[in-house]
Amino acid sequence: MALRQAHRRARVVGATIDQPSAELWGPEFAEVAQRLLSSAVLCFARNGFHATTTRDITAGVGLSPGALYVHFSTKEDVLFAITRVGHERALAGLGDDTDELEPAEQVAELVRRFVAWHARHHTVARICQYELSGLEPEHFEQVQHLRQQINQVFRGAVARGVRAGLFDVPDVHRAARVIISLGVDLVRWYRLDGPDSPKALADEYAELALRMVLARPGG
């Protein structure tokens, strides 16, 4: 356990832990439940899921330990709510309006949206990526389904470019995974108070993604 926690802390060195945006959770959660989720995000980001207690979570919002069970059945249920909502918001952030764009602009726009979302919500996104092992199998399967939907959006965009003869990639699935990793990996180190705004980083990563997939003249 200690070794796992040490590895987790090493992966996020340099990153800040920021309070989740209030609008992230949405109306499906009552106000107290939203506060508990935000407290859990901060606790999980600092200490990891397994080292966090329900008392830690409730103390973060000035409530007694039993208050958590009014809204969530277990600590794992809290983690599931965070990872489910995080993946749902990331997927929704890609939108459904990019198919009308040319393939290169579609990939660039998807990367911009994906990277900007992960930068703005990097603490929640960090939980979504690094604490999945704490989920029960049924909950993990539901989150995995959302991840597959995100993968499919990027695979479809890359495949369009290949069919149009604009992209030169040996494996569409592998190229999509690499592009997705641009947004996912930044949660290890990104700082909202750092030199790169979410928009600036999104624009730069969109250009990098196109450099990876565009066919070279005479190639």
N, C-alpha and C positions, 0 to 999 in steps of 0.2 A: 504493500500500500504506500509506504513512504517513497519507494522508488518511483511508483506511478505518479505521485504528486510532484516529485522533483522533475520528472520528465515534462509534466503538464506546465509547470512554471517556466521551464526552460523554453518551451515553445512560444510563450507569450511575452518574453522579455521585451521591454521597451514599449509595450502597448499600455494604454490607459484603461481604467475601468470607469465608465461613464454611466450616469443614471439613464435608464431606458426612457424613451420619449413617451409621454403620457398617452398619446393617441395610438400607440402600437397595439395595445391589447384589444381595444374596441368594445362595443356595448355588450358583447356576450358575457363579459365579466363585470360583476358588481364593483363598486368603488373600492371596497376593502380588499376584494380578491385582486384587483389591479395593483394595489399597494403591496400585497404579499408577493405577487409575481415579480414586481420590480425589486423588492428586497431580496428575493431568491436569486435573481440574476446577479446582483452584486455579491451575494454570498458565494454562489457557485463560481463566479469569476475569480474571486479572491482565494478560495479554499478548495474548490472542486466539489462535485456533487456528493461524493462519499464522505468527505470530512465535514460537510455542513449538516447541522442538526435543525430540526423544526424549531427549536428554541432560538437558534441564530436568526432564522427567517422572521419569526414573529417579533423578536426583540428589535429588529430593524425598523419596524413600524409602530413600536410601542404597545404591542399586544401580548397577551398571555399565550403560552405555547398551545393551549387548546383551541385558540381562535382559528388556527389554520384548518382544523378539521371541519369547521363550519362550511368551508368553501372547497376543500380538496380532501380526498380520502386518504392520501399518503403523500410523503415527500416526493416519491416517484411520480405521482400524478401532477405535482407542480412542475417537475422537469418536463413531463410530457406536454403540458400546456405551453410551456415556453418554447420547446423545440417545434411543436406543431404550428403554433402561431408564427414563429420566426420563419419557418419554411413556407407557410402559406403567404406571408407578406412578401417574401423574396420572389415567389412565383408570380404573385399578382403584380409586383413591381415591373416585371418584364412586359406586361401589357399584352393585348391581343391585336394590336394595330400595326405591327411591323411587317406583315406579309406583303403589304403593298409596296414596300421599299425595294430598291435594287438589292441584290444579295450582299454586296460589300457594305452598303449603308445599313442593311438589316443587322448584320453581325456587329458592326460598330455601335449601333444604337442599343442592341441587347447588352453588349459589354458595358456601355456607359451606364445603363440603368442598373445592371447587376452590381457593378463595382461601386457606384454611388450609394446604393442601398446598403451594401455591406460596410462601407466606410461610415455612413451616418449611424448605423445600428451595430457597430462592430462588437460591442460587448455582448449583446444578445446573440449575434451571429457566432461569436466565439463559443458560447454555450451550445449552440446548434451543431457545431462541428466537433467539439472536443469532449462532450459529456454524453454522447449517445450510448455509451456502454452502460449507463445507469438505467436505461429504459427496459421495461419488461418486453418480452418478445412480441406481444401483440401491438404494443405501442410503437416499438421499433419498426415493425412492418408498415404501420400507417405513415410514419415519418419517411421511411424508405420509399414509399410510393410517391410522396411529394418530391423527393429528390430525383426520382426517375422522371417525373414530369418536367422538372427543370432541365434535366439532361436532354430530354426529347426536344425541347424548344431549341436548344443550341445545336443539337444534331440536325434538326430539320433545316435550320438556317445554313449550316455548313454544307449540307447535301445540296441545297438549292444552288449554291455557288459552284459546286463541283459539276452539277448537271449543266449549268450555263457555260462551263468552260472557263470560269473566272478564277476558281480556286484550284490549287494543285496540292492536294494532301493525300498521302498513301492510305490513310485510314480515317474515315469520317468520325467514327466513335472516339478514337484516340484524340483527334484534333479538338473535338468538342470538350472532352475532359480537360485538356490542357487550357483551353480558353476559360472554362469555368473555374479552374484553379487560380486564375488571376484574381478573381473576386474573393474566393474563399480564403486564399492564403494571407491576404492583407490583414485579416482579423488578428493575426499573431502579433503584429507590430504597429498597427495604425494608431495615430493619436489625433484627436480632433483639434488639439492645440498645436499640432505640428505644422510643418511648412506647406503641406499639400491639402487643399480643400477637397471634399468629396468630388466636386465637379472637375477640378483640375486633374485629380488622379483618374477619374473616369475617362476623361478625354485622352490622357496619355495611354491608358491601358487599351482603349479602343484602337488607337493607332498601332500599338504593339500586336494586338490580335490580328489586325489585317496584314501586317508584315508576315505573320506566320502562315497565313492561308492563301494569300494572293499568288497567282501564277506569275512567274518571271518571264519577261519577253524572251522568246527564243529558248525557253527552258524545255 
